[in-house]
Amino acid sequence: MTPNQPRERCDRSADGAVLGRIVLAGLCALSLLCGCAAPRPDRVGAFPGPTGPSAPATPHGKTQPPDLTVPPASQWDGQPSAGAAPAGPEGPAFTPFSANLPDLRREVALICGSARMGKRGDGLAPLVTDLYRSGVDPALATEALIQGDCGSVSAVVTELVAQGGSEVADQVQQRALSLSGSRAADTIRAAAAAGLVKATPSPPPPTYGMAYFPSGAAQSGVVTATTPGALYGHATPGYGVYTFVLLGAGFDPAKEADRARYGELLRVIETYVLAGEQGAHTPRAEAHSFLIATYSDRATAPDLSAAMRADLGQYLKRHDRSALAERLTTRPGPFLISSLEPRLLPRTAAAPRLVADLSDIGTGYLYAVVDAYDRPIPPEQQGRSEALAAIRDRLLGLFSRPVPAADLSPALPDAWVFRVGGPPPVVAAPAAMPEAPMAEPGAPVAKPELPTATPEATPAATPATPADPFAPAPATPDSNPSAR
């Protein structure tokens, strides 16, 4: 048998040589392509760490290598990952932290290291949020954050207590002390206290109210603000005269007379000032408006009347009216302070104010008192001190009686209406109490309550033609009681 002869080389001919080179080149190219596509076992699965997202799978079920050009995403960035758990029905997804300490420390250290590499200084708060959302024990979270160099001990304790509240404060402090030593005890206690302050939200500011009762208006209204000064320092503009109603510091709700006087004043204002549905709906220059402080929506908030008394009292003392300021702090009131401006305090000393002290006025007179204010302001008096002078004259006319000339002393015992600011008076005569009360028409006649002597009376002078509209003519023996 003849042994097999070796085959001839396919490239011995010219055509065979060309074909062989083409085939050889193709085989080489194919082998190179296969070698480049094969994954290197030393790189597959080397990164990311235990908390990183899983590598995506190809359609053929093979795992592609991760992209190593970018760092792994931090858990608090809300990036979706394998096994992500939603935070609430519609909350962002996040990867829960491990419950055991070794894995937890490794996960937290990886995240905090990534944050430092990225120079992120705001990662502690959201990281603590995710730790609590994962149900991690506060003590373990404290240890993982401190050992992971996620911030100073003080910052870690403050943030954990701020988000966890008082129920975690002891656990956080004890673990921080065990890691930092007793020398850091004061720092840790201060940090926990700061966290408790942050954990307790500040209550919203109280809401104060000022009720408006304009003469001839369709209805009353209430303006609210979170600062008392905004209500009596910037009232609704457009009215001809503003009268602020406030109680004196001597008001005692336990006294029947004090309660009855203030309650009757409010009842008369609410009943007789408004005109009903046919009245005006916007401020008018011919209208007078009573402004009554309402109670705050919080029982512990300061009384609006107290703020008004304090500011008005300081103003009166600065302008040498200490005796009148003393009335605000010792007498029950109520006091009526009238102004041409939409504010309680005058802008200048020349701006007039009319003050009526109702502390000694009987309830039977209060209808006539309110009626003295509740009248249209004539066009010629609008914006002028004559509007206040007209109210003062009507008030003085309510309680007039024959006064002998010998009784016109500089301090009559029944002065209760006072002028503040404006030009100096030329003539002034304080009011005298009536011999019979002026009550609401149809109401039973009430026995008058005579006022006590006070040092704030306006001195009387020789009758003369008054240059000041606030200065009425003195009482004469021919004077008669008058009321609407």
C-alpha positions as CSV (number, residue, x, y, z in Angstrom):
1,M,0.0,0.0,0.0
2,T,1.4,3.3,-0.9
3,P,1.4,5.7,2.0
4,N,-0.7,8.9,1.8
5,Q,1.2,11.5,0.1
6,P,1.3,15.0,1.6
7,R,-1.2,17.4,0.0
8,E,0.0,20.0,-2.3
9,R,0.1,23.5,-0.9
10,C,-2.8,25.5,-2.2
11,D,-0.7,28.5,-2.9
12,R,1.8,26.9,-5.2
13,S,0.1,28.5,-8.2
14,A,-0.4,32.1,-8.6
15,D,-4.2,31.8,-8.2
16,G,-3.8,29.5,-5.3
17,A,-1.4,31.9,-3.6
18,V,-3.8,34.8,-3.7
19,L,-6.7,32.7,-2.5
20,G,-4.7,31.4,0.4
21,R,-3.7,34.8,1.6
22,I,-7.3,36.0,1.5
23,V,-8.5,33.0,3.6
24,L,-5.6,33.3,6.0
25,A,-6.3,37.0,6.5
26,G,-9.9,36.3,7.2
27,L,-9.1,33.6,9.7
28,C,-6.7,35.9,11.5
29,A,-9.3,38.7,11.6
30,L,-11.9,36.4,13.0
31,S,-9.7,35.1,15.7
32,L,-8.8,38.7,16.7
33,L,-12.4,39.7,16.9
34,C,-13.2,36.7,19.0
35,G,-10.3,37.4,21.4
36,C,-11.3,41.1,21.8
37,A,-14.9,40.3,22.6
38,A,-14.1,37.8,25.3
39,P,-14.5,39.3,28.8
40,R,-11.5,39.4,31.1
41,P,-12.1,37.4,34.2
42,D,-10.0,39.8,36.4
43,R,-12.4,42.8,35.7
44,V,-15.9,41.2,35.8
45,G,-17.7,42.0,39.0
46,A,-14.8,43.9,40.5
47,F,-16.9,47.0,41.0
48,P,-19.3,48.3,42.3
49,G,-19.4,47.3,45.9
50,P,-22.1,45.5,47.8
51,T,-24.6,48.3,47.6
52,G,-24.1,49.1,44.0
53,P,-26.7,48.3,41.3
54,S,-26.6,44.9,39.6
55,A,-25.0,44.6,36.1
56,P,-27.6,44.6,33.3
57,A,-28.1,41.3,31.4
58,T,-27.8,40.9,27.6
59,P,-30.6,39.4,25.6
60,H,-28.6,36.1,25.6
61,G,-28.4,36.0,29.4
62,K,-24.8,37.0,29.6
63,T,-23.7,39.7,32.0
64,Q,-22.1,42.8,30.6
65,P,-19.2,44.4,32.5
66,P,-20.0,47.6,34.4
67,D,-19.0,51.0,33.3
68,L,-16.0,51.8,35.5
69,T,-15.6,55.4,34.3
70,V,-18.3,56.7,36.7
71,P,-18.5,56.2,40.5
72,P,-21.5,54.2,41.9
73,A,-24.6,56.3,42.6
74,S,-25.3,57.3,46.3
75,Q,-28.4,55.8,47.8
76,W,-30.0,59.1,48.7
77,D,-29.9,60.2,45.0
78,G,-33.1,58.2,44.4
79,Q,-31.5,56.2,41.5
80,P,-33.4,53.0,40.8
81,S,-31.5,49.8,41.5
82,A,-32.1,46.1,41.8
83,G,-34.3,45.2,44.7
84,A,-35.2,48.9,45.3
85,A,-38.0,49.5,47.9
86,P,-40.3,52.5,47.4
87,A,-40.6,55.0,50.2
88,G,-44.3,55.3,50.5
89,P,-46.9,54.7,47.8
90,E,-45.5,57.3,45.4
91,G,-42.1,58.1,47.0
92,P,-38.7,57.8,45.4
93,A,-37.1,54.4,45.3
94,F,-34.0,53.7,47.4
95,T,-31.9,50.7,48.4
96,P,-32.4,49.7,52.1
97,F,-29.4,49.6,54.3
98,S,-28.3,46.4,56.0
99,A,-29.5,45.7,59.5
100,N,-26.2,44.1,60.7
101,L,-23.4,46.3,61.8
102,P,-20.5,45.0,59.6
103,D,-22.4,45.3,56.3
104,L,-23.9,48.6,57.5
105,R,-20.5,50.1,58.2
106,R,-19.2,49.0,54.9
107,E,-22.2,50.5,53.0
108,V,-22.2,53.8,54.9
109,A,-18.4,54.2,54.5
110,L,-18.7,53.6,50.7
111,I,-21.4,56.3,50.4
112,C,-19.6,58.8,52.6
113,G,-16.3,58.1,50.7
114,S,-18.1,58.8,47.5
115,A,-19.6,62.0,48.9
116,R,-16.1,63.2,50.0
117,M,-14.7,62.3,46.6
118,G,-17.4,64.4,45.0
119,K,-16.9,67.2,47.5
120,R,-20.5,67.0,48.6
121,G,-21.1,68.7,51.9
122,D,-24.8,68.2,52.2
123,G,-25.0,64.4,52.2
124,L,-25.5,63.8,55.9
125,A,-29.1,64.8,56.3
126,P,-30.5,62.7,53.4
127,L,-28.2,59.8,54.4
128,V,-29.7,59.9,58.0
129,T,-33.2,60.0,56.4
130,D,-32.5,56.8,54.4
131,L,-31.1,55.1,57.5
132,Y,-34.3,55.8,59.4
133,R,-36.4,54.7,56.4
134,S,-34.4,51.4,56.3
135,G,-35.3,50.8,60.0
136,V,-31.7,50.9,61.1
137,D,-31.2,51.0,64.9
138,P,-30.2,54.6,66.0
139,A,-27.2,53.3,67.9
140,L,-25.9,51.3,64.9
141,A,-26.6,54.2,62.7
142,T,-24.5,56.4,65.0
143,E,-21.6,54.0,65.0
144,A,-21.7,53.6,61.2
145,L,-21.8,57.3,60.5
146,I,-19.0,58.2,63.0
147,Q,-16.7,55.4,61.9
148,G,-17.5,56.0,58.2
149,D,-16.3,59.6,58.6
150,C,-19.6,61.0,57.4
151,G,-19.2,64.2,59.5
152,S,-18.1,65.4,62.9
153,V,-19.4,63.7,66.0
154,S,-21.4,66.8,66.8
155,A,-22.9,67.0,63.3
156,V,-23.8,63.3,63.3
157,V,-25.5,63.4,66.8
158,T,-27.4,66.6,66.0
159,E,-28.8,65.3,62.7
160,L,-29.7,61.9,64.1
161,V,-31.6,63.5,67.1
162,A,-33.2,66.1,64.9
163,Q,-34.7,63.5,62.6
164,G,-35.4,60.9,65.2
165,G,-36.7,63.1,68.0
166,S,-36.4,62.7,71.8
167,E,-37.1,58.9,71.7
168,V,-33.7,58.3,70.1
169,A,-31.7,60.9,71.9
170,D,-30.4,58.6,74.7
171,Q,-29.3,55.8,72.3
172,V,-27.5,58.2,70.0
173,Q,-25.7,59.9,72.9
174,Q,-24.6,56.7,74.6
175,R,-23.2,55.2,71.4
176,A,-21.4,58.5,70.5
177,L,-19.9,58.6,74.0
178,S,-18.7,55.0,73.8
179,L,-16.9,55.8,70.6
180,S,-15.5,59.3,71.4
181,G,-14.8,59.0,75.1
182,S,-15.8,61.1,78.1
183,R,-13.8,64.1,77.0
184,A,-16.4,64.7,74.3
185,A,-19.4,64.4,76.7
186,D,-20.2,68.1,76.8
187,T,-20.0,68.4,73.1
188,I,-22.2,65.4,72.5
189,R,-24.8,66.7,75.1
190,A,-24.8,70.1,73.4
191,A,-25.2,68.5,70.0
192,A,-28.2,66.4,71.2
193,A,-29.8,69.5,72.7
194,A,-29.4,71.3,69.4
195,G,-31.0,68.3,67.6
196,L,-34.0,68.4,70.0
197,V,-34.5,72.0,69.2
198,K,-34.5,71.3,65.5
199,A,-36.8,68.3,66.1
200,T,-39.4,70.5,67.7
201,P,-41.0,72.6,65.0
202,S,-41.7,76.2,66.0
203,P,-45.4,76.9,66.4
204,P,-46.9,79.2,63.8
205,P,-47.3,82.8,65.0
206,P,-50.7,83.6,66.6
207,T,-53.3,85.4,64.5
208,Y,-54.7,88.6,65.8
209,G,-57.9,90.2,64.6
210,M,-59.4,93.7,64.4
211,A,-63.2,93.9,63.8
212,Y,-64.5,97.0,61.9
213,F,-67.9,98.4,62.5
214,P,-68.3,101.4,60.0
215,S,-71.3,103.7,60.3
216,G,-73.8,103.0,57.6
217,A,-72.0,100.0,56.3
218,A,-73.7,96.8,55.1
219,Q,-71.7,94.5,57.4
220,S,-68.8,94.3,59.7
221,G,-65.4,92.8,58.8
222,V,-62.4,91.4,60.5
223,V,-58.8,92.1,59.4
224,T,-56.2,89.6,60.7
225,A,-52.4,89.8,61.0
226,T,-49.6,87.8,62.8
227,T,-48.2,91.0,64.4
228,P,-50.4,93.2,66.6
229,G,-48.9,96.5,65.4
230,A,-50.0,95.8,61.8
231,L,-53.6,96.1,62.9
232,Y,-53.5,99.3,64.8
233,G,-50.6,100.8,63.0
234,H,-51.8,100.3,59.5
235,A,-55.6,100.2,59.6
236,T,-57.7,100.0,56.4
237,P,-57.6,103.4,54.8
238,G,-60.6,105.4,53.5
239,Y,-62.7,106.2,56.6
240,G,-63.2,109.7,57.9
241,V,-62.7,108.9,61.6
242,Y,-61.3,105.8,63.3
243,T,-62.1,105.0,66.9
244,F,-60.1,102.2,68.6
245,V,-61.8,100.4,71.4
246,L,-59.5,99.0,74.1
247,L,-59.8,97.8,77.6
248,G,-57.8,99.3,80.4
249,A,-55.3,97.3,82.4
250,G,-57.6,97.7,85.4
251,F,-60.3,95.7,83.8
252,D,-61.4,92.8,86.1
253,P,-63.6,90.2,84.4
254,A,-64.6,89.0,87.9
255,K,-66.3,92.4,88.5
256,E,-69.9,92.5,87.3
257,A,-69.8,96.2,86.6
258,D,-66.7,95.9,84.4
259,R,-68.1,93.0,82.4
260,A,-71.5,94.7,82.0
261,R,-70.1,98.0,80.8
262,Y,-67.8,96.5,78.2
263,G,-70.5,93.9,77.1
264,E,-73.1,96.6,76.7
265,L,-70.8,98.8,74.7
266,L,-70.1,96.0,72.2
267,R,-73.8,95.1,72.0
268,V,-74.7,98.7,71.2
269,I,-72.0,99.0,68.6
270,E,-73.0,95.7,66.9
271,T,-76.7,96.5,67.0
272,Y,-76.9,100.1,66.0
273,V,-73.9,101.1,63.9
274,L,-74.4,99.0,60.8
275,A,-77.1,99.8,58.3
276,G,-77.8,96.3,57.1
277,E,-77.9,95.0,53.6
278,Q,-78.6,98.5,52.1
279,G,-75.4,99.9,53.5
280,A,-72.1,100.7,51.9
281,H,-69.5,97.9,51.2
282,T,-66.4,100.1,50.9
283,P,-64.7,102.7,53.2
284,R,-66.1,106.2,52.8
285,A,-64.7,109.6,54.0
286,E,-68.1,110.5,55.6
287,A,-68.1,107.3,57.7
288,H,-66.9,106.7,61.2
289,S,-65.6,103.2,62.1
290,F,-65.2,101.5,65.4
291,L,-62.2,99.2,65.6
292,I,-62.5,96.5,68.2
293,A,-59.6,94.1,69.1
294,T,-60.7,90.5,68.9
295,Y,-59.2,87.5,70.7
296,S,-56.2,85.7,69.3
297,D,-56.5,82.2,67.9
298,R,-54.1,81.0,70.7
299,A,-54.9,81.2,74.4
300,T,-51.3,81.9,75.3
301,A,-50.9,84.8,72.8
302,P,-50.6,88.4,74.3
303,D,-53.8,90.4,74.4
304,L,-54.1,92.9,71.5
305,S,-55.4,95.5,73.8
306,A,-52.3,95.1,76.0
307,A,-50.1,95.9,73.0
308,M,-52.2,99.0,72.2
309,R,-52.1,100.2,75.8
310,A,-48.4,99.8,76.0
311,D,-47.7,101.8,72.8
312,L,-50.2,104.5,73.5
313,G,-49.0,104.8,77.1
314,Q,-45.4,105.3,76.0
315,Y,-46.5,107.9,73.5
316,L,-48.5,109.9,76.1
317,K,-45.6,109.9,78.5
318,R,-43.2,111.2,75.9
319,H,-45.6,114.1,75.3
320,D,-46.1,115.1,79.0
321,R,-49.5,113.3,79.4
322,S,-48.4,110.9,82.2
323,A,-51.7,111.3,84.1
324,L,-53.6,110.2,81.0
325,A,-51.2,107.3,80.5
326,E,-51.7,106.3,84.1
327,R,-55.4,105.9,83.4
328,L,-54.7,103.2,80.9
329,T,-52.8,101.2,83.4
330,T,-55.1,101.6,86.4
331,R,-58.6,102.0,85.2
332,P,-60.9,99.4,83.6
333,G,-62.2,101.4,80.7
334,P,-63.1,100.8,78.0
335,F,-61.3,103.6,76.3
336,L,-62.2,105.1,73.0
337,I,-59.3,106.7,71.1
338,S,-60.4,108.5,67.9
339,S,-58.1,109.5,65.1
340,L,-58.3,111.1,61.6
341,E,-55.5,108.8,60.5
342,P,-55.8,105.0,60.0
343,R,-53.5,104.4,63.0
344,L,-53.6,104.5,66.8
345,L,-50.5,106.6,67.3
346,P,-50.0,110.0,65.7
347,R,-47.2,110.4,63.2
348,T,-46.5,113.8,64.6
349,A,-47.4,115.7,67.8
350,A,-49.6,118.0,65.9
351,A,-51.9,115.1,64.8
352,P,-55.0,115.3,67.1
353,R,-56.5,112.4,69.1
354,L,-59.7,112.3,71.1
355,V,-59.6,110.0,74.2
356,A,-62.8,109.1,76.1
357,D,-62.5,107.2,79.4
358,L,-65.8,105.2,79.9
359,S,-64.6,103.7,83.2
360,D,-67.2,105.6,85.3
361,I,-70.0,105.8,82.6
362,G,-73.1,103.8,83.4
363,T,-74.4,101.2,81.0
364,G,-77.6,103.3,80.5
365,Y,-75.5,106.1,78.8
366,L,-73.6,103.9,76.3
367,Y,-76.3,104.1,73.6
368,A,-76.0,107.9,73.6
369,V,-72.2,107.7,73.7
370,V,-72.1,105.5,70.6
371,D,-74.6,107.7,68.9
372,A,-72.3,110.7,69.4
373,Y,-69.7,108.9,67.2
374,D,-72.1,107.3,64.8
375,R,-73.1,110.3,62.6
376,P,-72.1,111.2,59.0
377,I,-69.1,113.5,58.8
378,P,-69.9,116.7,56.8
379,P,-67.7,117.3,53.7
380,E,-66.2,120.5,55.3
381,Q,-65.0,118.4,58.3
382,Q,-63.6,115.4,56.5
383,G,-59.9,115.0,57.2
384,R,-59.9,118.0,59.6
385,S,-59.7,118.3,63.4
386,E,-63.2,119.7,63.3
387,A,-64.6,116.2,62.9
388,L,-63.1,115.2,66.2
389,A,-64.1,118.4,67.8
390,A,-67.7,117.8,66.8
391,I,-67.7,114.4,68.5
392,R,-66.2,115.9,71.6
393,D,-68.9,118.6,71.7
394,R,-71.6,115.9,71.4
395,L,-70.0,113.9,74.2
396,L,-69.8,116.9,76.5
397,G,-73.4,117.8,75.7
398,L,-74.6,114.4,76.9
399,F,-73.5,115.0,80.5
400,S,-74.1,118.7,81.1
401,R,-75.9,120.2,84.1
402,P,-76.0,123.8,85.5
403,V,-72.6,124.5,87.0
404,P,-72.2,127.6,89.1
405,A,-69.3,129.8,88.2
406,A,-67.7,129.1,91.6
407,D,-67.4,125.4,90.6
408,L,-65.4,126.0,87.4
409,S,-62.2,125.0,89.1
410,P,-59.1,123.9,87.2
411,A,-59.9,120.2,88.1
412,L,-63.5,119.3,88.1
413,P,-64.1,115.8,89.4
414,D,-66.0,114.5,86.4
415,A,-63.6,115.0,83.5
416,W,-63.7,112.0,81.1
417,V,-63.0,113.3,77.6
418,F,-59.5,114.5,76.7
419,R,-57.7,115.9,73.7
420,V,-54.2,114.8,72.7
421,G,-52.1,116.7,70.2
422,G,-53.2,119.4,67.8
423,P,-52.9,123.1,68.5
424,P,-53.0,124.2,72.1
425,P,-56.5,124.9,73.4
426,V,-57.7,128.4,74.1
427,V,-60.7,127.5,76.2
428,A,-61.7,124.2,77.7
429,A,-64.4,123.0,80.1
430,P,-64.6,119.5,81.3
431,A,-67.9,117.6,81.1
432,A,-70.1,117.4,84.2
433,M,-72.2,114.4,85.0
434,P,-76.0,114.6,84.4
435,E,-78.6,114.3,87.0
436,A,-80.5,111.6,85.0
437,P,-79.1,109.0,82.7
438,M,-79.5,109.1,78.9
439,A,-80.4,105.6,77.8
440,E,-81.4,103.9,74.7
441,P,-84.9,104.9,73.5
442,G,-87.4,102.6,74.9
443,A,-85.0,101.1,77.4
444,P,-85.5,101.4,81.2
445,V,-83.9,104.4,82.7
446,A,-80.7,103.4,84.4
447,K,-79.4,105.0,87.6
448,P,-76.3,107.1,86.7
449,E,-72.9,106.0,88.0
450,L,-71.0,109.1,89.0
451,P,-67.4,109.1,88.0
452,T,-64.7,109.5,90.6
453,A,-62.4,112.5,90.8
454,T,-59.3,112.3,88.6
455,P,-56.4,114.7,88.1
456,E,-56.6,114.7,84.4
457,A,-59.3,117.4,84.0
458,T,-58.8,120.1,81.5
459,P,-58.6,123.5,83.2
460,A,-61.3,126.0,82.5
461,A,-60.8,129.5,81.3
462,T,-62.6,132.7,80.8
463,P,-65.3,132.4,78.0
464,A,-63.8,133.5,74.7
465,T,-64.2,132.7,71.1
466,P,-62.3,129.4,70.7
467,A,-59.6,129.3,68.1
468,D,-59.2,125.6,68.6
469,P,-62.1,123.5,67.3
470,F,-61.5,121.2,70.3
471,A,-62.2,123.9,72.7
472,P,-66.0,124.1,73.4
473,A,-67.7,126.8,75.3
474,P,-67.9,126.4,79.1
475,A,-71.0,125.1,80.8
476,T,-73.4,127.8,82.0
477,P,-76.4,127.7,84.3
478,D,-78.7,127.7,81.3
479,S,-77.2,124.4,79.9
480,N,-79.7,121.6,79.4
481,P,-79.1,117.9,78.8
482,S,-79.1,116.9,75.2
483,A,-78.9,113.6,73.4
484,R,-80.0,112.1,70.1
